[in-house]
Amino acid sequence: MKMRERKVVCLKVGGSLLFRKNDLDNVYIQKLGTVLKELTSEGKVCVVVGGGFIAHKYVSTARKLGAQESFCDLIGIEVARNNARLLIAALGEDVCYPSPPNSFQEAVKALATDKKILVLGGFQPGQSTNAVAASIADYTRSKTLINATNVDGVYTSDPKKDPNAKKIEEMTIDDLINLIKTHSHKAGEYPLFDIVAAEILKRGNISLIVLNGKDPENIKKAIEGERIGTLIKPTKTPKT
């Protein structure tokens, strides 16, 4: 179990960050890859990529065609895994595990290899990529999970719909859970963070930082200790 004694940097990257004007942004993906390689100086890097708006489009269409939610989940998982493959292509197999694992068990085996970066998508129906990231953070005993999104942090309401929405600088995981309960939990609809993922972080006493990942440098700043985005602290004080 030596792998678990090493520091692992755990990230969740929103799939929509890989796109610009509804088209894939190879410049951004390359820049993100460069930052991830720099982070390997901190230890292994484990990044989970979401499905983004493309997954939402697929899922929405499948739902209109009469697909069950579990089937819609499978579609979203495949989109997220393809997004992960794009990032793997940018990183190169010399530093990155060559494919996104299909399950938690495969991820554990991949983490035990000598590859410095592991990129994942989704695992199974009913589980968001946020939950995948939270599970990996819990397994690796990470103290913090970074959630890179297309907004500056957690807001009192959806800032894209509510002009009066206010950014929350700091909150507890219980505060986040209460806020999540007002959001939808259908396949492909995890606009903030989902309840399962939040409960995993609560159980593991793991902090969460939600930040704007449009500039990948923000991820590095947060890991280096700069105050950026919204800090969600464990409700229970971590043991020293």
N, C-alpha and C positions, 0 to 999 in steps of 0.2 A: 504493500500500500504506500510505497514511497511517493507515488504520483500525488497523493492527496496531501502530502506534507509540503509540496511546492506551491508557490503562489500562482493562482490562475486568475487572469483578468477576464471577467465575464461581461459580455455586451449583448444587448438586443438592438438591432438596427431595423427601423421601419422600412418595409419594402418600397414604399413610395419615394424614399430618398434616392433610390437608384434611377429615378425618372426625372426628366425635365420637359415640360410642355408635352406630356403624354408620350414621350419617346425615351428609350433607354439612354442614360447619360454615361457614356464610357469614360469621360473625363473625371466625373465624380467618382465612379467605381475605382478607377486607377488611384485617385487621391486617397480614397478610403483605404485601399490596399496598402498604400505607402505608410499611412498612419498606423495601421494594424501591425505592419512589420516593425515599426519603431517601438511599439508597445511590447514586443517580445523581450525587450531588455528587462521588463518587469517580471517575466515568467511566461508560462503558456498563455495563449489568448484563445478564448472560446467565444465565438460570435454567432448569434442566432439571427437569421434574416427573415423578416416577415413577408407576407404576400403583397401587401400594399394595395393600391387602388385597382391594379390589374386583377388581383384575386377577387376583389369586391365585384368587379364587372362580371367575371366568370360565374361567381356564386349567385349574383343577382339574376343572371340569365338562366342558370340552371334551376333556380327556385321558380322562376316564371314558367319554366317548362315542366314543372311538377316534381322536381327532384326532392327527395327526403333530405333533411338537414345533415344526416351522417354522410350522404353522398356529396353534398355541398362541401362538407369538411374535407373530404378526400381531394376535391378539386383545388381548394385553397392550399392544402398541403403540397400538392404537386407544383403549384405556382411558386410557393415559398422556396421549395427545393430547387427550382430552376433559377430563382434569384440567387440562391446560395451558390449554385454552380458558376454563375457569372463572376461572383466575387472570388471563387476558387481559381478561375481562369486568370484573374488579375494578379492573384498572389503567387501562383506557380506552385507546382507540386514539390519543389525542393524544400519549401518552408511550410506548406499547407497540406493537410490530409486531403487525398485526391477526390473524395466524394462526400456528400452530406450523409451521415448515418441515417438508417431507416428506423432506428429505435433507440431508447435510452441505453439498452444493453450494448448496442453497437457503439454508441457515443463513449461509454465507459472504456471499451477496448481501444477506441481511437485515441482517447486521452492518454492511454498508457504507452503509446508509440513515441518515437523521437521527433515527430512533427511538432513544430512550435505553435501552429495555428490550426484550429478546428472550426469549420464553418458548417452550420446546421440550418435546416428549414424546419418543417413540422414533423410530427411523429404519428399521431393517431387522431381519429375523429373525436370531437368533444374537447380537444386540448388545443389551446392557442399557442402561437410561437412565444408569447409572453410566458406561458406556463412552462414551456420547454426551457427557456432561458432561466427561469426561477429554479427549476429542478436541477439544472446543471450548476448553478451558483450554490445551491444547497449541498449537492454532492461533493463539490470541490472545496466546501467550507469557505467560500468567498465571503468577505465582510460586506461587499457592496456589489450591486448590479447596476450597470449603466444602461439606461433606455434612451437611445437616440431616436428622436422623432422629428416631425416637420413643424413643431411648435416650440416655444421657448421654455415650456415647463407645464405644470399642472395649473389649470385655471378653475375658477368657481363654476364655470359653464363653458360650453364649446365656443372658443373665441372666433371661430369661423362663422358662427351663426348669431352670437350675442355680442354686440359692440360694447356692452357694459361688463363683459367678463373680466375678472381680475386675476392676475397671476398670483399664485401662492408660493411664497419663498421657501417655507418650511412647514412640514406637517408630520403627523405620525402615521404609521401603517394603518391604524384603526380609522383615522380620519379618511385615508384613501379608500378603504373598504366601504365606508359609509357613502362616499361620493360615487364609487363604482356602482352601487346598488341602483342608481338612477339610470344606468345605461343598459342598452340592449346586449344580449349575449347570444345572438344567433350566429351561425357560421359566417366567418368573414367580417364580423362586426365587433371589433375590439378597439374602439377609437381612443380609449384612455389606457386602461390596463384591466385585465379581467379578474374576477373574484378568486378563481382557483390559483392564479399566479400570485396574487396578493397574500392569500392564506399560506402559500408555501414560503414566501418571504417572512411572514410573521412567525411561522413555526421555526424557521431557521435563524431568526434574529438577524436578518440581513437588511442593510440599508438599500434604498433605491434612489438613484438620481435620474430625473427625467429632464432631458435637455434637447436643444435644437441641434440636430446632427447635419444640417445642410452644409455647415463647415466642419469637416471631420476633425479639425484641430480642437474643436470644443470637447471632443471625447478625451483627447490627450490632456487638455487643461484640467478636466474634472478628475482624472486619475492622478494627476500630479498635485491635487489638493486645492485647486482654484475653485472658488465658490461660483457655480454656474448652474442655471436651471433651477429645478425644485428639488430640495432634499427631503426624502421621506425616511424618517428615522424609525427604528424598531420601537415598539411600544414598551418593551421590556429592556432595561438597561443591559447592554452586553457585558458578559463576564470578562474580567481582566486576568 
